[in-house]
């Protein structure tokens, strides 16, 4: 390993330590799924758990709790959530330096072009419409994570 690579790695470790978040190197990507429907969360977990480290949240408060403790690689986000909508959650997450660039795929029953465009305009990496298909979910996650 060159001095330059070693310096970069040490910088990454220093940043991880200073953030106070749990960061594991050489681990599967961490995906946070946020949906208020237990069946959808179970489906997502069952499909992704063999390749990814999946965290589940039924509320936006629980999701922010996960994000305060860990660095996640991808958020799967329902738009229709009680209290704070998925769009509002996304906007709040973008204001936080540690989650500003976290990739997001919206997963929702809304297929109206205006809503899809709004999500993509905000910076979402993708959009899947319920009911979810196993292959569509896997393909989109792999595409977004570059795997």
C-alpha positions in Angstrom: 0.0 0.0 0.0 1.4 3.4 -0.9 1.8 6.2 1.6 -0.9 8.1 -0.2 -3.3 5.2 0.1 -2.4 4.6 3.7 -3.0 8.3 4.4 -6.4 8.2 2.8 -7.4 5.1 4.8 -6.2 6.8 8.0 -8.2 9.9 7.2 -11.3 7.8 6.6 -10.8 6.0 9.9 -10.2 9.3 11.7 -13.4 10.8 10.2 -15.4 7.7 11.2 -14.1 7.9 14.7 -14.8 11.6 15.1 -18.4 11.2 13.9 -19.1 8.8 16.7 -20.9 6.4 14.3 -20.2 2.7 14.0 -18.4 2.2 10.7 -17.3 -1.3 9.7 -14.9 -1.8 6.8 -15.1 -4.8 4.4 -18.7 -5.5 5.5 -21.8 -5.8 3.4 -23.5 -2.5 2.5 -26.0 -1.4 5.1 -29.5 -0.7 3.9 -32.2 1.1 6.0 -35.7 0.3 4.9 -38.4 2.8 6.2 -42.0 1.8 5.7 -45.0 1.8 8.1 -46.3 -1.5 6.7 -44.7 -4.5 8.6 -45.4 -6.9 5.6 -43.4 -4.6 3.3 -40.5 -4.4 5.7 -40.5 -8.2 6.1 -40.5 -8.6 2.3 -37.6 -6.2 1.9 -35.6 -7.9 4.6 -36.3 -11.4 3.2 -35.2 -10.4 -0.3 -32.0 -8.4 0.8 -30.7 -10.1 3.9 -28.6 -12.7 2.1 -26.4 -10.0 0.5 -26.9 -6.9 2.6 -27.0 -5.8 6.2 -30.6 -4.6 6.5 -32.0 -2.2 9.2 -35.8 -1.8 9.5 -37.8 1.2 10.7 -41.5 1.6 10.9 -41.4 5.3 11.8 -39.3 8.3 10.7 -38.2 8.8 14.3 -36.9 5.2 14.4 -35.1 5.8 11.1 -33.4 9.0 12.3 -32.4 6.9 15.4 -30.6 4.4 13.1 -29.0 7.2 11.1 -27.7 8.9 14.3 -25.9 5.6 15.2 -24.7 4.2 11.9 -23.6 5.2 8.5 -25.9 3.5 6.0 -25.2 3.0 2.3 -28.8 3.2 1.0 -32.2 4.1 2.3 -35.4 2.4 0.9 -38.1 5.0 1.7 -41.8 4.9 1.5 -43.5 8.2 0.7 -46.7 7.7 2.6 -45.6 7.7 6.3 -47.7 8.8 9.3 -46.5 12.1 10.8 -43.6 13.1 8.5 -43.9 12.0 4.9 -41.1 10.2 3.1 -40.4 13.3 1.0 -40.1 15.4 4.2 -37.8 12.8 5.8 -35.7 12.9 2.6 -35.4 16.7 2.8 -34.5 16.5 6.5 -31.8 13.9 5.9 -30.3 16.1 3.1 -29.8 18.9 5.7 -27.6 16.7 7.9 -23.9 16.5 6.8 -23.6 12.8 7.7 -26.7 11.8 5.5 -26.6 14.5 2.9 -25.2 12.1 0.2 -26.8 8.9 1.3 -28.4 7.2 -1.6 -32.2 6.9 -1.5 -34.7 4.7 -3.5 -38.4 5.6 -3.0 -40.6 2.6 -2.6 -44.3 3.5 -2.7 -47.7 2.8 -4.1 -47.7 6.2 -5.8 -47.1 6.0 -9.5 -48.3 9.4 -10.6 -45.7 11.1 -12.8 -45.7 14.3 -10.7 -44.7 12.4 -7.6 -42.1 10.3 -9.3 -40.6 13.5 -10.8 -40.6 15.3 -7.5 -38.7 12.4 -5.8 -36.1 12.2 -8.6 -35.8 16.0 -8.7 -34.9 16.0 -5.0 -32.1 13.6 -5.7 -33.5 10.1 -5.3 -31.5 7.4 -7.1 -34.5 5.5 -8.0 -38.2 4.8 -7.6 -40.1 1.5 -7.3 -43.8 1.1 -7.3 -45.6 -1.4 -4.9 -46.4 -4.2 -5.0 -42.7 -4.9 -5.2 -41.2 -7.6 -7.4 -38.2 -9.5 -6.1 -36.2 -9.0 -9.3 -37.0 -5.3 -9.6 -35.9 -4.6 -6.0 -32.7 -6.6 -6.3 -31.8 -5.1 -9.6 -32.4 -1.5 -8.5 -30.5 -2.0 -5.2 -27.6 -3.5 -7.1 -27.6 -0.8 -9.7 -27.6 2.0 -7.1 -24.9 0.4 -4.9 -22.8 -0.4 -8.0 -22.7 -4.2 -7.4 
